[in-house]
Amino acid sequence: MKKLEDFQQRVVDEQAELETKIKGLQSFIETSTLYLSLPLYEQKDMRDQLSTMEHYSVILIRRIRRF
């Protein structure tokens, strides 16, 4: 495997950190009673945030595959 350029390594690191955040938010949404106690607009915003994070992760993965 070739050595990544600095900017490429930053993309790889960012995607890995994002994946950790996605898993944490997903777990909170799926298992937390606190989540269920939040107002519906807050729950929707969190689901929208998760969806956007997942979409961003897909974009980063596509970029990484081209390295």
N, CA, C and O atoms as CSV, one atom per row, in Angstrom:
chain,resi,resn,atom,element,x,y,z
A,1,MET,N,N,0.850,-1.188,0.000
A,1,MET,CA,C,0.000,0.000,0.000
A,1,MET,C,C,0.886,1.238,0.000
A,1,MET,O,O,1.863,1.321,0.744
A,2,LYS,N,N,0.530,2.193,-0.843
A,2,LYS,CA,C,1.354,3.395,-0.931
A,2,LYS,C,C,1.103,4.319,0.255
A,2,LYS,O,O,0.053,4.275,0.897
A,3,LYS,N,N,2.087,5.143,0.520
A,3,LYS,CA,C,1.952,6.119,1.605
A,3,LYS,C,C,0.997,7.213,1.160
A,3,LYS,O,O,1.092,7.732,0.048
A,4,LEU,N,N,0.085,7.550,2.045
A,4,LEU,CA,C,-0.896,8.585,1.729
A,4,LEU,C,C,-0.291,9.969,1.884
A,4,LEU,O,O,0.572,10.198,2.732
A,5,GLU,N,N,-0.757,10.878,1.057
A,5,GLU,CA,C,-0.424,12.288,1.231
A,5,GLU,C,C,-1.073,12.754,2.533
A,5,GLU,O,O,-2.009,12.124,3.026
A,6,ASP,N,N,-0.573,13.858,3.087
A,6,ASP,CA,C,-1.114,14.373,4.349
A,6,ASP,C,C,-2.618,14.638,4.268
A,6,ASP,O,O,-3.366,14.277,5.176
A,7,PHE,N,N,-3.057,15.271,3.174
A,7,PHE,CA,C,-4.479,15.591,3.064
A,7,PHE,C,C,-5.311,14.307,2.952
A,7,PHE,O,O,-6.439,14.251,3.442
A,8,GLN,N,N,-4.754,13.284,2.311
A,8,GLN,CA,C,-5.466,12.021,2.195
A,8,GLN,C,C,-5.602,11.354,3.567
A,8,GLN,O,O,-6.657,10.815,3.899
A,9,GLN,N,N,-4.545,11.395,4.346
A,9,GLN,CA,C,-4.599,10.819,5.690
A,9,GLN,C,C,-5.622,11.549,6.548
A,9,GLN,O,O,-6.304,10.932,7.366
A,10,ARG,N,N,-5.730,12.856,6.365
A,10,ARG,CA,C,-6.737,13.625,7.121
A,10,ARG,C,C,-8.149,13.174,6.757
A,10,ARG,O,O,-9.022,13.100,7.622
A,11,VAL,N,N,-8.374,12.874,5.486
A,11,VAL,CA,C,-9.694,12.384,5.057
A,11,VAL,C,C,-9.971,11.023,5.693
A,11,VAL,O,O,-11.075,10.777,6.177
A,12,VAL,N,N,-8.973,10.140,5.694
A,12,VAL,CA,C,-9.131,8.816,6.314
A,12,VAL,C,C,-9.437,8.972,7.803
A,12,VAL,O,O,-10.341,8.324,8.330
A,13,ASP,N,N,-8.683,9.831,8.472
A,13,ASP,CA,C,-8.901,10.053,9.905
A,13,ASP,C,C,-10.282,10.652,10.175
A,13,ASP,O,O,-10.966,10.262,11.121
A,14,GLU,N,N,-10.675,11.598,9.335
A,14,GLU,CA,C,-11.981,12.232,9.511
A,14,GLU,C,C,-13.107,11.220,9.356
A,14,GLU,O,O,-14.075,11.245,10.117
A,15,GLN,N,N,-12.986,10.334,8.381
A,15,GLN,CA,C,-14.025,9.329,8.166
A,15,GLN,C,C,-14.097,8.378,9.352
A,15,GLN,O,O,-15.190,7.990,9.767
A,16,ALA,N,N,-12.955,8.000,9.900
A,16,ALA,CA,C,-12.935,7.096,11.060
A,16,ALA,C,C,-13.579,7.770,12.275
A,16,ALA,O,O,-14.358,7.145,12.994
A,17,GLU,N,N,-13.253,9.038,12.500
A,17,GLU,CA,C,-13.859,9.776,13.618
A,17,GLU,C,C,-15.358,9.940,13.408
A,17,GLU,O,O,-16.142,9.816,14.350
A,18,LEU,N,N,-15.749,10.217,12.181
A,18,LEU,CA,C,-17.166,10.371,11.864
A,18,LEU,C,C,-17.918,9.077,12.122
A,18,LEU,O,O,-19.031,9.096,12.647
A,19,GLU,N,N,-17.314,7.953,11.753
A,19,GLU,CA,C,-17.955,6.652,11.973
A,19,GLU,C,C,-18.204,6.411,13.455
A,19,GLU,O,O,-19.247,5.876,13.828
A,20,THR,N,N,-17.269,6.796,14.293
A,20,THR,CA,C,-17.435,6.673,15.747
A,20,THR,C,C,-18.608,7.527,16.226
A,20,THR,O,O,-19.410,7.089,17.050
A,21,LYS,N,N,-18.697,8.742,15.705
A,21,LYS,CA,C,-19.794,9.638,16.088
A,21,LYS,C,C,-21.138,9.109,15.591
A,21,LYS,O,O,-22.149,9.210,16.286
A,22,ILE,N,N,-21.142,8.550,14.391
A,22,ILE,CA,C,-22.375,7.964,13.836
A,22,ILE,C,C,-22.858,6.836,14.737
A,22,ILE,O,O,-24.037,6.778,15.086
A,23,LYS,N,N,-21.955,5.944,15.110
A,23,LYS,CA,C,-22.339,4.818,15.964
A,23,LYS,C,C,-22.869,5.305,17.308
A,23,LYS,O,O,-23.837,4.749,17.828
A,24,GLY,N,N,-22.251,6.331,17.873
A,24,GLY,CA,C,-22.707,6.865,19.153
A,24,GLY,C,C,-24.094,7.476,19.063
A,24,GLY,O,O,-24.948,7.216,19.910
A,25,LEU,N,N,-24.319,8.289,18.038
A,25,LEU,CA,C,-25.632,8.919,17.879
A,25,LEU,C,C,-26.692,7.872,17.559
A,25,LEU,O,O,-27.809,7.935,18.073
A,26,GLN,N,N,-26.344,6.916,16.715
A,26,GLN,CA,C,-27.281,5.844,16.372
A,26,GLN,C,C,-27.675,5.051,17.615
A,26,GLN,O,O,-28.848,4.729,17.806
A,27,SER,N,N,-26.714,4.745,18.442
A,27,SER,CA,C,-26.981,4.020,19.682
A,27,SER,C,C,-27.883,4.837,20.607
A,27,SER,O,O,-28.818,4.304,21.205
A,28,PHE,N,N,-27.598,6.121,20.716
A,28,PHE,CA,C,-28.420,6.996,21.553
A,28,PHE,C,C,-29.862,7.004,21.065
A,28,PHE,O,O,-30.793,6.883,21.861
A,29,ILE,N,N,-30.043,7.145,19.764
A,29,ILE,CA,C,-31.399,7.190,19.196
A,29,ILE,C,C,-32.124,5.862,19.409
A,29,ILE,O,O,-33.314,5.845,19.722
A,30,GLU,N,N,-31.416,4.765,19.241
A,30,GLU,CA,C,-32.056,3.449,19.289
A,30,GLU,C,C,-32.265,2.914,20.705
A,30,GLU,O,O,-33.146,2.080,20.917
A,31,THR,N,N,-31.480,3.372,21.674
A,31,THR,CA,C,-31.544,2.711,22.985
A,31,THR,C,C,-31.811,3.632,24.165
A,31,THR,O,O,-32.089,3.150,25.263
A,32,SER,N,N,-31.734,4.928,23.973
A,32,SER,CA,C,-31.816,5.835,25.113
A,32,SER,C,C,-33.259,6.231,25.438
A,32,SER,O,O,-34.020,6.640,24.560
A,33,THR,N,N,-33.610,6.103,26.697
A,33,THR,CA,C,-34.922,6.606,27.126
A,33,THR,C,C,-34.926,8.133,27.135
A,33,THR,O,O,-35.976,8.760,26.995
A,34,LEU,N,N,-33.747,8.722,27.300
A,34,LEU,CA,C,-33.656,10.185,27.236
A,34,LEU,C,C,-34.080,10.685,25.865
A,34,LEU,O,O,-34.786,11.687,25.753
A,35,TYR,N,N,-33.648,9.985,24.821
A,35,TYR,CA,C,-34.037,10.367,23.458
A,35,TYR,C,C,-35.559,10.416,23.342
A,35,TYR,O,O,-36.109,11.358,22.772
A,36,LEU,N,N,-36.233,9.415,23.874
A,36,LEU,CA,C,-37.693,9.351,23.775
A,36,LEU,C,C,-38.371,10.450,24.562
A,36,LEU,O,O,-39.517,10.798,24.277
A,37,SER,N,N,-37.684,11.004,25.548
A,37,SER,CA,C,-38.276,12.074,26.353
A,37,SER,C,C,-38.087,13.449,25.720
A,37,SER,O,O,-38.669,14.431,26.181
A,38,LEU,N,N,-37.279,13.525,24.669
A,38,LEU,CA,C,-37.049,14.808,24.011
A,38,LEU,C,C,-38.267,15.210,23.181
A,38,LEU,O,O,-39.031,14.350,22.741
A,39,PRO,N,N,-38.450,16.511,22.968
A,39,PRO,CA,C,-39.537,16.956,22.083
A,39,PRO,C,C,-39.364,16.345,20.690
A,39,PRO,O,O,-38.245,16.074,20.253
A,40,LEU,N,N,-40.472,16.135,20.010
A,40,LEU,CA,C,-40.426,15.502,18.691
A,40,LEU,C,C,-39.550,16.263,17.702
A,40,LEU,O,O,-38.869,15.643,16.885
A,41,TYR,N,N,-39.554,17.599,17.760
A,41,TYR,CA,C,-38.719,18.362,16.835
A,41,TYR,C,C,-37.236,18.102,17.100
A,41,TYR,O,O,-36.433,18.101,16.167
A,42,GLU,N,N,-36.871,17.883,18.349
A,42,GLU,CA,C,-35.480,17.567,18.688
A,42,GLU,C,C,-35.118,16.161,18.203
A,42,GLU,O,O,-34.020,15.942,17.693
A,43,GLN,N,N,-36.030,15.223,18.359
A,43,GLN,CA,C,-35.801,13.860,17.855
A,43,GLN,C,C,-35.601,13.878,16.342
A,43,GLN,O,O,-34.708,13.216,15.814
A,44,LYS,N,N,-36.450,14.649,15.650
A,44,LYS,CA,C,-36.332,14.729,14.193
A,44,LYS,C,C,-34.996,15.344,13.794
A,44,LYS,O,O,-34.335,14.859,12.876
A,45,ASP,N,N,-34.601,16.406,14.480
A,45,ASP,CA,C,-33.311,17.026,14.169
A,45,ASP,C,C,-32.166,16.042,14.369
A,45,ASP,O,O,-31.216,16.034,13.587
A,46,MET,N,N,-32.244,15.223,15.391
A,46,MET,CA,C,-31.181,14.243,15.636
A,46,MET,C,C,-31.173,13.166,14.551
A,46,MET,O,O,-30.105,12.737,14.114
A,47,ARG,N,N,-32.344,12.730,14.117
A,47,ARG,CA,C,-32.408,11.757,13.029
A,47,ARG,C,C,-31.880,12.369,11.729
A,47,ARG,O,O,-31.173,11.712,10.965
A,48,ASP,N,N,-32.235,13.638,11.491
A,48,ASP,CA,C,-31.720,14.330,10.306
A,48,ASP,C,C,-30.201,14.468,10.381
A,48,ASP,O,O,-29.504,14.288,9.382
A,49,GLN,N,N,-29.702,14.785,11.559
A,49,GLN,CA,C,-28.257,14.895,11.756
A,49,GLN,C,C,-27.584,13.562,11.450
A,49,GLN,O,O,-26.565,13.528,10.760
A,50,LEU,N,N,-28.139,12.471,11.953
A,50,LEU,CA,C,-27.586,11.145,11.712
A,50,LEU,C,C,-27.570,10.838,10.214
A,50,LEU,O,O,-26.571,10.350,9.686
A,51,SER,N,N,-28.653,11.118,9.551
A,51,SER,CA,C,-28.747,10.861,8.116
A,51,SER,C,C,-27.687,11.661,7.348
A,51,SER,O,O,-27.052,11.136,6.433
A,52,THR,N,N,-27.505,12.905,7.716
A,52,THR,CA,C,-26.516,13.746,7.056
A,52,THR,C,C,-25.104,13.247,7.323
A,52,THR,O,O,-24.265,13.241,6.422
A,53,MET,N,N,-24.841,12.832,8.543
A,53,MET,CA,C,-23.528,12.280,8.880
A,53,MET,C,C,-23.258,11.008,8.076
A,53,MET,O,O,-22.145,10.803,7.591
A,54,GLU,N,N,-24.265,10.161,7.935
A,54,GLU,CA,C,-24.110,8.928,7.167
A,54,GLU,C,C,-23.823,9.236,5.696
A,54,GLU,O,O,-22.983,8.588,5.072
A,55,HIS,N,N,-24.519,10.220,5.155
A,55,HIS,CA,C,-24.303,10.618,3.760
A,55,HIS,C,C,-22.878,11.152,3.582
A,55,HIS,O,O,-22.202,10.806,2.612
A,56,TYR,N,N,-22.428,11.979,4.500
A,56,TYR,CA,C,-21.077,12.531,4.454
A,56,TYR,C,C,-20.041,11.406,4.529
A,56,TYR,O,O,-19.029,11.443,3.830
A,57,SER,N,N,-20.294,10.424,5.365
A,57,SER,CA,C,-19.380,9.293,5.489
A,57,SER,C,C,-19.264,8.540,4.164
A,57,SER,O,O,-18.167,8.138,3.776
A,58,VAL,N,N,-20.364,8.350,3.483
A,58,VAL,CA,C,-20.354,7.676,2.177
A,58,VAL,C,C,-19.492,8.462,1.190
A,58,VAL,O,O,-18.723,7.876,0.428
A,59,ILE,N,N,-19.619,9.769,1.205
A,59,ILE,CA,C,-18.812,10.611,0.313
A,59,ILE,C,C,-17.330,10.460,0.632
A,59,ILE,O,O,-16.509,10.316,-0.274
A,60,LEU,N,N,-16.987,10.492,1.913
A,60,LEU,CA,C,-15.586,10.332,2.298
A,60,LEU,C,C,-15.055,8.964,1.885
A,60,LEU,O,O,-13.921,8.858,1.419
A,61,ILE,N,N,-15.854,7.927,2.049
A,61,ILE,CA,C,-15.438,6.579,1.650
A,61,ILE,C,C,-15.188,6.519,0.144
A,61,ILE,O,O,-14.214,5.911,-0.301
A,62,ARG,N,N,-16.054,7.140,-0.631
A,62,ARG,CA,C,-15.842,7.169,-2.086
A,62,ARG,C,C,-14.522,7.852,-2.430
A,62,ARG,O,O,-13.785,7.390,-3.300
A,63,ARG,N,N,-14.230,8.952,-1.744
A,63,ARG,CA,C,-12.962,9.664,-1.982
A,63,ARG,C,C,-11.776,8.787,-1.606
A,63,ARG,O,O,-10.789,8.713,-2.339
A,64,ILE,N,N,-11.880,8.122,-0.457
A,64,ILE,CA,C,-10.779,7.269,0.025
A,64,ILE,C,C,-10.500,6.155,-0.972
A,64,ILE,O,O,-9.340,5.826,-1.218
A,65,ARG,N,N,-11.523,5.581,-1.540
A,65,ARG,CA,C,-11.341,4.481,-2.505
A,65,ARG,C,C,-10.562,4.924,-3.743
A,65,ARG,O,O,-9.945,4.102,-4.419
A,66,ARG,N,N,-10.592,6.215,-4.035
A,66,ARG,CA,C,-9.863,6.719,-5.211
A,66,ARG,C,C,-8.404,7.053,-4.896
A,66,ARG,O,O,-7.648,7.385,-5.809
A,67,PHE,N,N,-7.996,6.975,-3.649
A,67,PHE,CA,C,-6.609,7.301,-3.284
A,67,PHE,C,C,-5.659,6.267,-3.844
A,67,PHE,O,O,-4.449,6.368,-3.643
